[in-house]
């Protein structure tokens, strides 16, 4: 019984340590740990699996942002032009960048995954600069940039 409990503790420690070790290599340790700990798959993932989880976080945030953009069309008609450009950029994240990153990680070609992850941050930044004045998406844009930076660092561990 004691031996079994020790083995369980060792497994939990090793699971936590891969997340901790990986996140130490990123620009935002706390964000990285928070993102990975919120997904039960991280407990059994290797570095590639952690990178895939983070790409899923990019996908989730892009979907959330696109939904926010769609809601703003009604509320802020004066921003239709900028919102349209942003919707196109977030569709690019969802339809090109995320699939590119997932496929590249899955096939063991992390350089192409890095390209997709970098582009997600670039698309978000370009959306933000498209507003004349204060953007209603600033918080979501900053989140995308931060998650993209963390994800890129994890993907680079695969190079």
Biotite code that builds the C-alpha atoms (Angstrom):
import biotite.structure as struc

atoms = struc.array([
    struc.Atom([0.000, 0.000, 0.000], chain_id="A", res_id=1, res_name="UNK", atom_name="CA", element="C"),
    struc.Atom([2.763, 2.431, 0.940], chain_id="A", res_id=2, res_name="UNK", atom_name="CA", element="C"),
    struc.Atom([4.683, 1.466, -2.198], chain_id="A", res_id=3, res_name="UNK", atom_name="CA", element="C"),
    struc.Atom([1.616, 2.124, -4.353], chain_id="A", res_id=4, res_name="UNK", atom_name="CA", element="C"),
    struc.Atom([1.143, 5.569, -2.804], chain_id="A", res_id=5, res_name="UNK", atom_name="CA", element="C"),
    struc.Atom([4.805, 6.396, -3.415], chain_id="A", res_id=6, res_name="UNK", atom_name="CA", element="C"),
    struc.Atom([4.457, 5.396, -7.065], chain_id="A", res_id=7, res_name="UNK", atom_name="CA", element="C"),
    struc.Atom([1.390, 7.618, -7.454], chain_id="A", res_id=8, res_name="UNK", atom_name="CA", element="C"),
    struc.Atom([3.261, 10.535, -5.876], chain_id="A", res_id=9, res_name="UNK", atom_name="CA", element="C"),
    struc.Atom([6.228, 9.935, -8.211], chain_id="A", res_id=10, res_name="UNK", atom_name="CA", element="C"),
    struc.Atom([3.961, 9.915, -11.262], chain_id="A", res_id=11, res_name="UNK", atom_name="CA", element="C"),
    struc.Atom([2.245, 13.137, -10.181], chain_id="A", res_id=12, res_name="UNK", atom_name="CA", element="C"),
    struc.Atom([5.626, 14.778, -9.527], chain_id="A", res_id=13, res_name="UNK", atom_name="CA", element="C"),
    struc.Atom([6.967, 13.724, -12.936], chain_id="A", res_id=14, res_name="UNK", atom_name="CA", element="C"),
    struc.Atom([3.807, 14.974, -14.669], chain_id="A", res_id=15, res_name="UNK", atom_name="CA", element="C"),
    struc.Atom([4.080, 18.310, -12.935], chain_id="A", res_id=16, res_name="UNK", atom_name="CA", element="C"),
    struc.Atom([7.760, 18.520, -13.661], chain_id="A", res_id=17, res_name="UNK", atom_name="CA", element="C"),
    struc.Atom([7.427, 18.261, -17.459], chain_id="A", res_id=18, res_name="UNK", atom_name="CA", element="C"),
    struc.Atom([4.961, 21.154, -17.406], chain_id="A", res_id=19, res_name="UNK", atom_name="CA", element="C"),
    struc.Atom([7.179, 23.089, -14.993], chain_id="A", res_id=20, res_name="UNK", atom_name="CA", element="C"),
    struc.Atom([10.377, 22.325, -16.925], chain_id="A", res_id=21, res_name="UNK", atom_name="CA", element="C"),
    struc.Atom([8.774, 23.216, -20.241], chain_id="A", res_id=22, res_name="UNK", atom_name="CA", element="C"),
    struc.Atom([7.235, 26.421, -18.953], chain_id="A", res_id=23, res_name="UNK", atom_name="CA", element="C"),
    struc.Atom([10.568, 27.576, -17.525], chain_id="A", res_id=24, res_name="UNK", atom_name="CA", element="C"),
    struc.Atom([11.734, 27.842, -21.138], chain_id="A", res_id=25, res_name="UNK", atom_name="CA", element="C"),
    struc.Atom([8.954, 30.273, -22.096], chain_id="A", res_id=26, res_name="UNK", atom_name="CA", element="C"),
    struc.Atom([8.697, 34.062, -21.759], chain_id="A", res_id=27, res_name="UNK", atom_name="CA", element="C"),
    struc.Atom([5.732, 33.772, -19.361], chain_id="A", res_id=28, res_name="UNK", atom_name="CA", element="C"),
    struc.Atom([6.059, 30.893, -16.918], chain_id="A", res_id=29, res_name="UNK", atom_name="CA", element="C"),
    struc.Atom([2.813, 31.608, -15.060], chain_id="A", res_id=30, res_name="UNK", atom_name="CA", element="C"),
    struc.Atom([0.718, 31.881, -18.220], chain_id="A", res_id=31, res_name="UNK", atom_name="CA", element="C"),
    struc.Atom([2.247, 28.689, -19.581], chain_id="A", res_id=32, res_name="UNK", atom_name="CA", element="C"),
    struc.Atom([1.537, 26.712, -16.406], chain_id="A", res_id=33, res_name="UNK", atom_name="CA", element="C"),
    struc.Atom([-1.987, 28.122, -16.220], chain_id="A", res_id=34, res_name="UNK", atom_name="CA", element="C"),
    struc.Atom([-2.755, 27.183, -19.828], chain_id="A", res_id=35, res_name="UNK", atom_name="CA", element="C"),
    struc.Atom([-1.339, 23.683, -19.539], chain_id="A", res_id=36, res_name="UNK", atom_name="CA", element="C"),
    struc.Atom([-2.741, 22.919, -16.089], chain_id="A", res_id=37, res_name="UNK", atom_name="CA", element="C"),
    struc.Atom([-6.223, 23.815, -17.354], chain_id="A", res_id=38, res_name="UNK", atom_name="CA", element="C"),
    struc.Atom([-6.080, 20.902, -19.812], chain_id="A", res_id=39, res_name="UNK", atom_name="CA", element="C"),
    struc.Atom([-6.158, 17.348, -18.441], chain_id="A", res_id=40, res_name="UNK", atom_name="CA", element="C"),
    struc.Atom([-4.170, 16.074, -21.443], chain_id="A", res_id=41, res_name="UNK", atom_name="CA", element="C"),
    struc.Atom([-1.067, 17.808, -20.083], chain_id="A", res_id=42, res_name="UNK", atom_name="CA", element="C"),
    struc.Atom([-0.742, 15.211, -17.332], chain_id="A", res_id=43, res_name="UNK", atom_name="CA", element="C"),
    struc.Atom([0.297, 12.559, -19.858], chain_id="A", res_id=44, res_name="UNK", atom_name="CA", element="C"),
    struc.Atom([1.789, 14.709, -22.613], chain_id="A", res_id=45, res_name="UNK", atom_name="CA", element="C"),
    struc.Atom([5.337, 14.943, -23.859], chain_id="A", res_id=46, res_name="UNK", atom_name="CA", element="C"),
    struc.Atom([6.696, 18.222, -25.227], chain_id="A", res_id=47, res_name="UNK", atom_name="CA", element="C"),
    struc.Atom([4.952, 17.713, -28.576], chain_id="A", res_id=48, res_name="UNK", atom_name="CA", element="C"),
    struc.Atom([1.706, 17.064, -26.757], chain_id="A", res_id=49, res_name="UNK", atom_name="CA", element="C"),
    struc.Atom([2.138, 20.220, -24.703], chain_id="A", res_id=50, res_name="UNK", atom_name="CA", element="C"),
    struc.Atom([2.748, 22.191, -27.897], chain_id="A", res_id=51, res_name="UNK", atom_name="CA", element="C"),
    struc.Atom([-0.461, 20.756, -29.384], chain_id="A", res_id=52, res_name="UNK", atom_name="CA", element="C"),
    struc.Atom([-2.395, 21.732, -26.255], chain_id="A", res_id=53, res_name="UNK", atom_name="CA", element="C"),
    struc.Atom([-1.090, 25.287, -26.574], chain_id="A", res_id=54, res_name="UNK", atom_name="CA", element="C"),
    struc.Atom([-2.033, 25.412, -30.256], chain_id="A", res_id=55, res_name="UNK", atom_name="CA", element="C"),
    struc.Atom([-5.531, 24.365, -29.161], chain_id="A", res_id=56, res_name="UNK", atom_name="CA", element="C"),
    struc.Atom([-5.496, 27.346, -26.774], chain_id="A", res_id=57, res_name="UNK", atom_name="CA", element="C"),
    struc.Atom([-4.680, 29.610, -29.735], chain_id="A", res_id=58, res_name="UNK", atom_name="CA", element="C"),
    struc.Atom([-7.589, 28.057, -31.627], chain_id="A", res_id=59, res_name="UNK", atom_name="CA", element="C"),
    struc.Atom([-9.945, 28.580, -28.691], chain_id="A", res_id=60, res_name="UNK", atom_name="CA", element="C"),
    struc.Atom([-8.945, 32.210, -28.255], chain_id="A", res_id=61, res_name="UNK", atom_name="CA", element="C"),
    struc.Atom([-9.221, 32.879, -32.000], chain_id="A", res_id=62, res_name="UNK", atom_name="CA", element="C"),
    struc.Atom([-12.732, 31.404, -31.987], chain_id="A", res_id=63, res_name="UNK", atom_name="CA", element="C"),
    struc.Atom([-13.676, 33.509, -28.951], chain_id="A", res_id=64, res_name="UNK", atom_name="CA", element="C"),
    struc.Atom([-12.274, 36.641, -30.607], chain_id="A", res_id=65, res_name="UNK", atom_name="CA", element="C"),
    struc.Atom([-14.088, 35.948, -33.867], chain_id="A", res_id=66, res_name="UNK", atom_name="CA", element="C"),
    struc.Atom([-17.346, 35.578, -31.926], chain_id="A", res_id=67, res_name="UNK", atom_name="CA", element="C"),
    struc.Atom([-16.625, 38.887, -30.182], chain_id="A", res_id=68, res_name="UNK", atom_name="CA", element="C"),
    struc.Atom([-15.984, 40.541, -33.553], chain_id="A", res_id=69, res_name="UNK", atom_name="CA", element="C"),
    struc.Atom([-19.280, 39.215, -34.894], chain_id="A", res_id=70, res_name="UNK", atom_name="CA", element="C"),
    struc.Atom([-21.101, 40.634, -31.870], chain_id="A", res_id=71, res_name="UNK", atom_name="CA", element="C"),
    struc.Atom([-19.447, 44.021, -32.323], chain_id="A", res_id=72, res_name="UNK", atom_name="CA", element="C"),
    struc.Atom([-20.785, 44.399, -35.878], chain_id="A", res_id=73, res_name="UNK", atom_name="CA", element="C"),
    struc.Atom([-24.204, 45.189, -34.385], chain_id="A", res_id=74, res_name="UNK", atom_name="CA", element="C"),
    struc.Atom([-23.010, 47.224, -31.417], chain_id="A", res_id=75, res_name="UNK", atom_name="CA", element="C"),
    struc.Atom([-20.346, 49.291, -33.174], chain_id="A", res_id=76, res_name="UNK", atom_name="CA", element="C"),
    struc.Atom([-21.377, 49.846, -36.816], chain_id="A", res_id=77, res_name="UNK", atom_name="CA", element="C"),
    struc.Atom([-18.831, 52.674, -37.143], chain_id="A", res_id=78, res_name="UNK", atom_name="CA", element="C"),
    struc.Atom([-16.093, 50.030, -36.831], chain_id="A", res_id=79, res_name="UNK", atom_name="CA", element="C"),
    struc.Atom([-17.402, 47.723, -39.568], chain_id="A", res_id=80, res_name="UNK", atom_name="CA", element="C"),
    struc.Atom([-14.360, 48.183, -41.816], chain_id="A", res_id=81, res_name="UNK", atom_name="CA", element="C"),
    struc.Atom([-11.820, 47.417, -39.109], chain_id="A", res_id=82, res_name="UNK", atom_name="CA", element="C"),
    struc.Atom([-13.959, 44.596, -37.730], chain_id="A", res_id=83, res_name="UNK", atom_name="CA", element="C"),
    struc.Atom([-14.198, 43.026, -41.179], chain_id="A", res_id=84, res_name="UNK", atom_name="CA", element="C"),
    struc.Atom([-10.402, 43.125, -41.529], chain_id="A", res_id=85, res_name="UNK", atom_name="CA", element="C"),
    struc.Atom([-10.051, 41.581, -38.081], chain_id="A", res_id=86, res_name="UNK", atom_name="CA", element="C"),
    struc.Atom([-12.536, 38.836, -38.888], chain_id="A", res_id=87, res_name="UNK", atom_name="CA", element="C"),
    struc.Atom([-10.470, 37.958, -41.962], chain_id="A", res_id=88, res_name="UNK", atom_name="CA", element="C"),
    struc.Atom([-7.290, 37.856, -39.888], chain_id="A", res_id=89, res_name="UNK", atom_name="CA", element="C"),
    struc.Atom([-8.827, 35.632, -37.227], chain_id="A", res_id=90, res_name="UNK", atom_name="CA", element="C"),
    struc.Atom([-10.259, 33.350, -39.907], chain_id="A", res_id=91, res_name="UNK", atom_name="CA", element="C"),
    struc.Atom([-6.701, 33.041, -41.224], chain_id="A", res_id=92, res_name="UNK", atom_name="CA", element="C"),
    struc.Atom([-5.550, 32.003, -37.757], chain_id="A", res_id=93, res_name="UNK", atom_name="CA", element="C"),
    struc.Atom([-8.304, 29.374, -37.582], chain_id="A", res_id=94, res_name="UNK", atom_name="CA", element="C"),
    struc.Atom([-8.174, 28.118, -41.162], chain_id="A", res_id=95, res_name="UNK", atom_name="CA", element="C"),
    struc.Atom([-4.456, 28.338, -41.950], chain_id="A", res_id=96, res_name="UNK", atom_name="CA", element="C"),
    struc.Atom([-2.165, 29.008, -38.977], chain_id="A", res_id=97, res_name="UNK", atom_name="CA", element="C"),
    struc.Atom([-3.654, 26.550, -36.477], chain_id="A", res_id=98, res_name="UNK", atom_name="CA", element="C"),
    struc.Atom([-3.979, 23.656, -38.972], chain_id="A", res_id=99, res_name="UNK", atom_name="CA", element="C"),
    struc.Atom([-0.412, 24.323, -40.189], chain_id="A", res_id=100, res_name="UNK", atom_name="CA", element="C"),
    struc.Atom([0.919, 24.192, -36.635], chain_id="A", res_id=101, res_name="UNK", atom_name="CA", element="C"),
    struc.Atom([-1.029, 21.049, -35.720], chain_id="A", res_id=102, res_name="UNK", atom_name="CA", element="C"),
    struc.Atom([0.053, 19.204, -38.852], chain_id="A", res_id=103, res_name="UNK", atom_name="CA", element="C"),
    struc.Atom([3.677, 20.255, -38.480], chain_id="A", res_id=104, res_name="UNK", atom_name="CA", element="C"),
    struc.Atom([3.894, 19.196, -34.829], chain_id="A", res_id=105, res_name="UNK", atom_name="CA", element="C"),
    struc.Atom([2.134, 15.914, -35.591], chain_id="A", res_id=106, res_name="UNK", atom_name="CA", element="C"),
    struc.Atom([4.522, 15.181, -38.468], chain_id="A", res_id=107, res_name="UNK", atom_name="CA", element="C"),
    struc.Atom([7.628, 16.187, -36.527], chain_id="A", res_id=108, res_name="UNK", atom_name="CA", element="C"),
    struc.Atom([8.373, 19.334, -38.544], chain_id="A", res_id=109, res_name="UNK", atom_name="CA", element="C"),
    struc.Atom([8.379, 21.964, -35.785], chain_id="A", res_id=110, res_name="UNK", atom_name="CA", element="C"),
    struc.Atom([9.816, 24.773, -37.937], chain_id="A", res_id=111, res_name="UNK", atom_name="CA", element="C"),
    struc.Atom([6.545, 24.954, -39.881], chain_id="A", res_id=112, res_name="UNK", atom_name="CA", element="C"),
    struc.Atom([4.633, 24.840, -36.599], chain_id="A", res_id=113, res_name="UNK", atom_name="CA", element="C"),
    struc.Atom([6.666, 27.787, -35.388], chain_id="A", res_id=114, res_name="UNK", atom_name="CA", element="C"),
    struc.Atom([5.748, 29.696, -38.556], chain_id="A", res_id=115, res_name="UNK", atom_name="CA", element="C"),
    struc.Atom([2.027, 29.124, -37.945], chain_id="A", res_id=116, res_name="UNK", atom_name="CA", element="C"),
    struc.Atom([2.268, 30.141, -34.304], chain_id="A", res_id=117, res_name="UNK", atom_name="CA", element="C"),
    struc.Atom([4.238, 33.291, -35.133], chain_id="A", res_id=118, res_name="UNK", atom_name="CA", element="C"),
    struc.Atom([1.703, 34.200, -37.795], chain_id="A", res_id=119, res_name="UNK", atom_name="CA", element="C"),
    struc.Atom([-1.163, 33.911, -35.292], chain_id="A", res_id=120, res_name="UNK", atom_name="CA", element="C"),
    struc.Atom([0.463, 36.633, -33.195], chain_id="A", res_id=121, res_name="UNK", atom_name="CA", element="C"),
    struc.Atom([1.181, 38.745, -36.278], chain_id="A", res_id=122, res_name="UNK", atom_name="CA", element="C"),
    struc.Atom([-2.429, 38.480, -37.468], chain_id="A", res_id=123, res_name="UNK", atom_name="CA", element="C"),
    struc.Atom([-3.701, 39.551, -34.047], chain_id="A", res_id=124, res_name="UNK", atom_name="CA", element="C"),
    struc.Atom([-1.331, 42.533, -33.995], chain_id="A", res_id=125, res_name="UNK", atom_name="CA", element="C"),
    struc.Atom([-2.365, 43.570, -37.504], chain_id="A", res_id=126, res_name="UNK", atom_name="CA", element="C"),
    struc.Atom([-6.006, 43.436, -36.434], chain_id="A", res_id=127, res_name="UNK", atom_name="CA", element="C"),
    struc.Atom([-5.271, 45.724, -33.503], chain_id="A", res_id=128, res_name="UNK", atom_name="CA", element="C"),
    struc.Atom([-3.521, 48.345, -35.613], chain_id="A", res_id=129, res_name="UNK", atom_name="CA", element="C"),
    struc.Atom([-6.446, 48.478, -38.046], chain_id="A", res_id=130, res_name="UNK", atom_name="CA", element="C"),
    struc.Atom([-8.535, 50.586, -35.680], chain_id="A", res_id=131, res_name="UNK", atom_name="CA", element="C"),
    struc.Atom([-8.337, 54.361, -35.760], chain_id="A", res_id=132, res_name="UNK", atom_name="CA", element="C"),
    struc.Atom([-8.213, 54.964, -32.057], chain_id="A", res_id=133, res_name="UNK", atom_name="CA", element="C"),
    struc.Atom([-8.977, 52.541, -29.247], chain_id="A", res_id=134, res_name="UNK", atom_name="CA", element="C"),
    struc.Atom([-9.635, 48.988, -30.319], chain_id="A", res_id=135, res_name="UNK", atom_name="CA", element="C"),
    struc.Atom([-12.439, 47.066, -28.599], chain_id="A", res_id=136, res_name="UNK", atom_name="CA", element="C"),
    struc.Atom([-10.282, 43.950, -29.008], chain_id="A", res_id=137, res_name="UNK", atom_name="CA", element="C"),
    struc.Atom([-7.112, 45.070, -27.204], chain_id="A", res_id=138, res_name="UNK", atom_name="CA", element="C"),
    struc.Atom([-7.451, 42.609, -24.327], chain_id="A", res_id=139, res_name="UNK", atom_name="CA", element="C"),
    struc.Atom([-8.040, 39.664, -26.658], chain_id="A", res_id=140, res_name="UNK", atom_name="CA", element="C"),
    struc.Atom([-5.203, 40.784, -28.930], chain_id="A", res_id=141, res_name="UNK", atom_name="CA", element="C"),
    struc.Atom([-2.757, 40.940, -26.027], chain_id="A", res_id=142, res_name="UNK", atom_name="CA", element="C"),
    struc.Atom([-3.879, 37.500, -24.908], chain_id="A", res_id=143, res_name="UNK", atom_name="CA", element="C"),
    struc.Atom([-3.295, 36.103, -28.398], chain_id="A", res_id=144, res_name="UNK", atom_name="CA", element="C"),
    struc.Atom([0.158, 37.665, -28.557], chain_id="A", res_id=145, res_name="UNK", atom_name="CA", element="C"),
    struc.Atom([1.061, 36.259, -25.135], chain_id="A", res_id=146, res_name="UNK", atom_name="CA", element="C"),
    struc.Atom([-0.247, 32.767, -25.879], chain_id="A", res_id=147, res_name="UNK", atom_name="CA", element="C"),
    struc.Atom([1.496, 32.790, -29.257], chain_id="A", res_id=148, res_name="UNK", atom_name="CA", element="C"),
    struc.Atom([4.796, 33.751, -27.615], chain_id="A", res_id=149, res_name="UNK", atom_name="CA", element="C"),
    struc.Atom([4.498, 30.969, -25.040], chain_id="A", res_id=150, res_name="UNK", atom_name="CA", element="C"),
    struc.Atom([3.501, 28.448, -27.710], chain_id="A", res_id=151, res_name="UNK", atom_name="CA", element="C"),
    struc.Atom([6.374, 29.490, -29.944], chain_id="A", res_id=152, res_name="UNK", atom_name="CA", element="C"),
    struc.Atom([8.854, 28.911, -27.116], chain_id="A", res_id=153, res_name="UNK", atom_name="CA", element="C"),
    struc.Atom([7.487, 25.406, -26.528], chain_id="A", res_id=154, res_name="UNK", atom_name="CA", element="C"),
    struc.Atom([7.541, 24.613, -30.255], chain_id="A", res_id=155, res_name="UNK", atom_name="CA", element="C"),
    struc.Atom([11.172, 25.792, -30.392], chain_id="A", res_id=156, res_name="UNK", atom_name="CA", element="C"),
    struc.Atom([12.025, 23.111, -27.836], chain_id="A", res_id=157, res_name="UNK", atom_name="CA", element="C"),
    struc.Atom([11.114, 20.608, -30.555], chain_id="A", res_id=158, res_name="UNK", atom_name="CA", element="C"),
    struc.Atom([13.629, 22.020, -33.065], chain_id="A", res_id=159, res_name="UNK", atom_name="CA", element="C"),
])
